[in-house]
Amino acid sequence: MPWIYLAVAVVFETVAFTALQASQKLTRPGPTAVFVLGYGAAFYLLALTLQYLPAGVVYAIWSGLGVCLIAVIAWLLFGQTLDGPAVLGLALIVAGIVIIQVFSDTARH
C-alpha cells in the first residue's frame, strides 16, 4: 500500500504544479485552488508513505518522478523545449529510481 500512496502523491504533485503554471502567478482562482488542494493531498499521502518507507527513498522517488513528469507536461502542454542534455538528465533520473527499486535493499523497510 505505501507504493500506491507514493504513486498517487506523485500524481497529485504533478497536477498541482501544472495548475501553478496555469494559475498565472496565483491570480486565477480555479488553477490556484487545484494547486493548493493538490499539494495538500500530495503531502498527506507522503506522510502516510513515510510510515512504511525510509524518507530518503520516498523523497528521491517523489521528487525524481515529479521532475520528469512535469518536464514532459511542460513540453506537451506549454510548448517548453527539451534539448538532448535535458532528455539525458531526465533519463538518468529515471535510471536512478529504477536502480533504487531493483537493486537497493534500502527501499525495503
N, C-alpha and C positions, 0 to 999 in steps of 0.2 A: 504493500500500500504506500510506503513512503516514496517509491519511484513514481507512482501516479500523482501524488501530491506535488512532487518536484516538476513533473512534466506539465501539469496544469498551471503551476506557478510561472513557468516559463511562458506559457501561452498568455496568461494574464499580463505579465510584464511586457510582452511584445505588443499586445493590443494597447496597453496603457501608453507605451512610448510612442506608438504610431498616432494615438489620439493627441499626445502632447504636440507632435508636429502639426497636426491638423487644427489645433486649438488657436493657432496664431497668437502666441505669447499669452495664453490663458484668457483671451478675450471672447472666445466663442463658448457659450455655456455647455452645449452638448458634448463636444470633444473634451472640454475641461472636466466634466462630470465623469466621463469614461476614464480619463486619466487618473483621477483621484480614486475612484472605485476599483479600477484595475490594479493599481499599485497596492491598495489596501488588501485586496484579495490575494495578490501575489505574496505579500509579506506574511499574511496569515498562514497561507499554505507552506511557506518556507519555515515558519515557526513549527508547524506540525512535522515537517520533514526532519527538522533538527532533533526531534525526539528519538529518531531512529538511525540517522546517518551523521557522520562527522562533518563539522562545519566547513572545513576546507574543501572537502569533496562536493558538498552541496553548493557552496559558493562558486567553485570552479565550473561546475556544470551549468548552474543557473546563469551566471554571467556570460560564459562562453557561448552557450546556445542562444542566449538573448542577443548578443552582439551579432552572431551570424544571421539569425532570423531578421533582425532589424535592418541589417545591411541589405539583405535580399528584398525586403519590403520597401525600403527606401529606393532601391533600384527599380522595382516594378511599379510602385505607386507614385513616387515623387520624381522619377527621372534622374536620380543621382547616379553618377557613374562609378563603376568598379573597374579599376585597371588591373593588370596582371599581378603586381605585387599585393594588391588588396585581396584578390581572389586567393592567392597563395597563402596569405596570412590567415584568411578565414578557413582555408583547408587545414592549415596547421592547428588551428583551434579545435576543429572537429576531430582531427587525429589525436590531439591530446585528450579529449574527452573519451574517445574510443579506447585509448591506452589505459586510462584510469579504470574504465568499466571492465575491460577484458583481462588486464594483466595485474592490476593492483589489488592487494588484499586490504588496502585502506578503505575501499568502497564497501567492504563487508563489515558492518559494525557489530 
